[in-house]
């Protein structure tokens, strides 16, 4: 059950550290930059999970899914690519949109695993685990959209402010 806590810590740490630093240095906080970094770190963590816990991930897929081991490695590489792209300003917005898509597309595997009590990361608890996993997925999607995709509305300086 520690996995969701680890994910939340990885996700929020860069933004939290940047917030604290911005308060001490009296500088503007680059929310998108550090929110994307946190999401990128989380995706790299997901990728590592695909390598380290391949068999547990395979169990999360129904038997009828072909090439399950290869699928786990491919999806891990997709997560690595998303994670890396979230550190590059030019690709952050696109990577965050792909991250949202991945969260939606991968969620049925989490439902299957929880309903069947298989896999890792709490899925063994059964359907009750979805009471934690579903809100976590919603939070990750909201983080990606509101902090990484959506451009914050910043007031534009008026002619009086420029002079």
C-alpha positions as a Markdown table, in Angstrom:
| # | Residue | x | y | z |
|---|---|---|---|---|
| 1 | Unk | 0.0 | 0.0 | 0.0 |
| 2 | Unk | 3.0 | 2.2 | 0.1 |
| 3 | Unk | 3.1 | 2.6 | -3.7 |
| 4 | Unk | 0.4 | 5.4 | -3.8 |
| 5 | Unk | 2.3 | 7.3 | -1.1 |
| 6 | Unk | 5.6 | 7.0 | -3.0 |
| 7 | Unk | 3.8 | 8.2 | -6.2 |
| 8 | Unk | 2.4 | 11.2 | -4.4 |
| 9 | Unk | 5.8 | 12.1 | -2.9 |
| 10 | Unk | 7.6 | 11.8 | -6.2 |
| 11 | Unk | 4.9 | 13.8 | -7.9 |
| 12 | Unk | 4.8 | 16.7 | -5.5 |
| 13 | Unk | 8.4 | 17.0 | -4.3 |
| 14 | Unk | 9.9 | 19.1 | -7.1 |
| 15 | Unk | 7.0 | 21.6 | -6.9 |
| 16 | Unk | 7.1 | 21.7 | -3.1 |
| 17 | Unk | 10.9 | 22.3 | -3.1 |
| 18 | Unk | 10.6 | 25.0 | -5.8 |
| 19 | Unk | 7.8 | 26.6 | -3.8 |
| 20 | Unk | 9.9 | 26.8 | -0.6 |
| 21 | Unk | 12.9 | 28.1 | -2.6 |
| 22 | Unk | 10.8 | 30.7 | -4.3 |
| 23 | Unk | 9.5 | 32.0 | -0.9 |
| 24 | Unk | 13.1 | 32.3 | 0.4 |
| 25 | Unk | 14.5 | 33.9 | -2.7 |
| 26 | Unk | 11.4 | 36.0 | -3.3 |
| 27 | Unk | 11.3 | 34.8 | -6.9 |
| 28 | Unk | 8.4 | 33.7 | -9.1 |
| 29 | Unk | 7.5 | 30.1 | -9.0 |
| 30 | Unk | 7.5 | 28.3 | -12.4 |
| 31 | Unk | 4.6 | 26.0 | -11.6 |
| 32 | Unk | 4.4 | 24.2 | -14.9 |
| 33 | Unk | 8.2 | 23.4 | -15.0 |
| 34 | Unk | 8.2 | 21.8 | -11.6 |
| 35 | Unk | 4.8 | 20.1 | -11.9 |
| 36 | Unk | 6.1 | 18.5 | -15.1 |
| 37 | Unk | 9.3 | 17.5 | -13.4 |
| 38 | Unk | 7.3 | 15.8 | -10.7 |
| 39 | Unk | 5.1 | 14.0 | -13.2 |
| 40 | Unk | 8.3 | 13.0 | -15.1 |
| 41 | Unk | 9.8 | 11.5 | -12.0 |
| 42 | Unk | 6.6 | 9.6 | -11.4 |
| 43 | Unk | 6.7 | 8.2 | -14.9 |
| 44 | Unk | 10.3 | 7.2 | -14.6 |
| 45 | Unk | 9.3 | 5.4 | -11.3 |
| 46 | Unk | 6.5 | 3.6 | -13.3 |
| 47 | Unk | 9.0 | 2.6 | -15.9 |
| 48 | Unk | 11.4 | 1.1 | -13.3 |
| 49 | Unk | 8.4 | -0.8 | -11.9 |
| 50 | Unk | 7.9 | -2.4 | -15.3 |
| 51 | Unk | 11.5 | -3.6 | -15.3 |
| 52 | Unk | 11.8 | -4.7 | -11.7 |
| 53 | Unk | 8.3 | -6.1 | -11.2 |
| 54 | Unk | 7.6 | -7.5 | -14.7 |
| 55 | Unk | 5.9 | -10.7 | -13.5 |
| 56 | Unk | 3.6 | -8.8 | -11.2 |
| 57 | Unk | 2.7 | -6.5 | -14.0 |
| 58 | Unk | 2.1 | -9.5 | -16.3 |
| 59 | Unk | -0.4 | -10.9 | -13.7 |
| 60 | Unk | -2.4 | -7.6 | -14.0 |
| 61 | Unk | -3.3 | -8.5 | -17.6 |
| 62 | Unk | -6.0 | -11.1 | -18.5 |
| 63 | Unk | -4.7 | -14.4 | -19.9 |
| 64 | Unk | -6.3 | -13.7 | -23.3 |
| 65 | Unk | -3.9 | -10.7 | -23.9 |
| 66 | Unk | -1.1 | -11.9 | -26.2 |
| 67 | Unk | 2.6 | -11.1 | -25.7 |
| 68 | Unk | 2.0 | -10.0 | -22.1 |
| 69 | Unk | 5.7 | -9.8 | -21.1 |
| 70 | Unk | 6.6 | -7.8 | -24.3 |
| 71 | Unk | 3.6 | -5.6 | -23.7 |
| 72 | Unk | 4.8 | -4.8 | -20.2 |
| 73 | Unk | 8.3 | -3.8 | -21.6 |
| 74 | Unk | 6.8 | -1.7 | -24.4 |
| 75 | Unk | 4.4 | 0.1 | -22.1 |
| 76 | Unk | 7.4 | 0.7 | -19.7 |
| 77 | Unk | 9.4 | 2.2 | -22.6 |
| 78 | Unk | 6.4 | 4.5 | -23.4 |
| 79 | Unk | 6.4 | 5.6 | -19.7 |
| 80 | Unk | 10.1 | 6.3 | -19.9 |
| 81 | Unk | 9.6 | 8.4 | -23.0 |
| 82 | Unk | 6.8 | 10.3 | -21.4 |
| 83 | Unk | 8.9 | 10.8 | -18.3 |
| 84 | Unk | 11.9 | 12.1 | -20.2 |
| 85 | Unk | 9.8 | 14.4 | -22.4 |
| 86 | Unk | 8.3 | 16.0 | -19.3 |
| 87 | Unk | 11.8 | 17.4 | -18.5 |
| 88 | Unk | 12.1 | 19.1 | -21.9 |
| 89 | Unk | 10.1 | 22.4 | -22.0 |
| 90 | Unk | 9.4 | 22.1 | -25.7 |
| 91 | Unk | 7.7 | 18.7 | -25.2 |
| 92 | Unk | 6.1 | 19.1 | -21.8 |
| 93 | Unk | 2.6 | 20.0 | -23.0 |
| 94 | Unk | 2.4 | 17.1 | -25.5 |
| 95 | Unk | 4.0 | 14.7 | -23.0 |
| 96 | Unk | 1.4 | 15.6 | -20.3 |
| 97 | Unk | -1.4 | 15.0 | -22.8 |
| 98 | Unk | 0.0 | 11.6 | -23.7 |
| 99 | Unk | 0.4 | 10.9 | -19.9 |
| 100 | Unk | -3.4 | 11.6 | -19.5 |
| 101 | Unk | -4.1 | 9.2 | -22.3 |
| 102 | Unk | -1.9 | 6.6 | -20.8 |
| 103 | Unk | -3.6 | 6.9 | -17.4 |
| 104 | Unk | -7.0 | 6.4 | -19.1 |
| 105 | Unk | -5.9 | 3.5 | -21.3 |
| 106 | Unk | -4.0 | 1.6 | -18.5 |
| 107 | Unk | -6.7 | 2.0 | -15.9 |
| 108 | Unk | -8.7 | -1.1 | -17.1 |
| 109 | Unk | -5.6 | -3.2 | -16.2 |
| 110 | Unk | -5.8 | -1.8 | -12.7 |
| 111 | Unk | -9.5 | -2.6 | -12.5 |
| 112 | Unk | -8.9 | -6.2 | -13.7 |
| 113 | Unk | -6.1 | -6.7 | -11.2 |
| 114 | Unk | -8.1 | -5.4 | -8.3 |
| 115 | Unk | -11.2 | -7.4 | -9.2 |
| 116 | Unk | -9.1 | -10.6 | -9.5 |
| 117 | Unk | -6.7 | -9.8 | -6.6 |
| 118 | Unk | -3.6 | -10.2 | -8.7 |
| 119 | Unk | -0.5 | -8.2 | -9.4 |
| 120 | Unk | 1.3 | -5.9 | -7.1 |
| 121 | Unk | 1.0 | -2.5 | -5.4 |
| 122 | Unk | -2.1 | -3.3 | -3.5 |
| 123 | Unk | -4.2 | -5.0 | -6.2 |
| 124 | Unk | -4.0 | -8.1 | -4.0 |
| 125 | Unk | -6.5 | -6.4 | -1.6 |
| 126 | Unk | -9.2 | -6.9 | -4.2 |
| 127 | Unk | -11.9 | -4.4 | -5.3 |
| 128 | Unk | -11.3 | -2.3 | -2.1 |
| 129 | Unk | -8.0 | -1.2 | -3.6 |
| 130 | Unk | -9.9 | 0.7 | -6.3 |
| 131 | Unk | -11.1 | 3.1 | -3.6 |
| 132 | Unk | -7.5 | 4.2 | -3.4 |
| 133 | Unk | -6.4 | 3.7 | -7.0 |
| 134 | Unk | -9.3 | 5.4 | -8.8 |
| 135 | Unk | -8.9 | 8.7 | -6.9 |
| 136 | Unk | -5.2 | 8.5 | -7.4 |
| 137 | Unk | -5.7 | 8.2 | -11.2 |
| 138 | Unk | -8.1 | 11.2 | -11.1 |
| 139 | Unk | -5.5 | 13.1 | -9.1 |
| 140 | Unk | -2.7 | 12.2 | -11.6 |
| 141 | Unk | -4.9 | 13.2 | -14.6 |
| 142 | Unk | -5.9 | 16.5 | -12.9 |
| 143 | Unk | -2.2 | 17.2 | -12.1 |
| 144 | Unk | -1.2 | 16.6 | -15.7 |
| 145 | Unk | -4.0 | 18.7 | -17.1 |
| 146 | Unk | -4.2 | 21.7 | -14.7 |
| 147 | Unk | -0.5 | 22.0 | -13.9 |
| 148 | Unk | 1.2 | 20.8 | -17.1 |
| 149 | Unk | -1.2 | 21.3 | -20.0 |
| 150 | Unk | -3.5 | 24.2 | -19.2 |
| 151 | Unk | -1.7 | 27.5 | -19.5 |
| 152 | Unk | -2.2 | 29.6 | -16.4 |
| 153 | Unk | -3.9 | 32.9 | -17.1 |
| 154 | Unk | -1.4 | 35.6 | -16.3 |
| 155 | Unk | -2.3 | 39.2 | -16.4 |
| 156 | Unk | -0.7 | 41.0 | -19.4 |
| 157 | Unk | 1.0 | 44.3 | -18.5 |
| 158 | Unk | -0.9 | 47.3 | -19.6 |
| 159 | Unk | 0.7 | 50.3 | -21.4 |
| 160 | Unk | 0.8 | 52.1 | -18.1 |
| 161 | Unk | 2.9 | 49.3 | -16.5 |
| 162 | Unk | 5.3 | 49.2 | -19.4 |
| 163 | Unk | 6.2 | 52.9 | -19.3 |
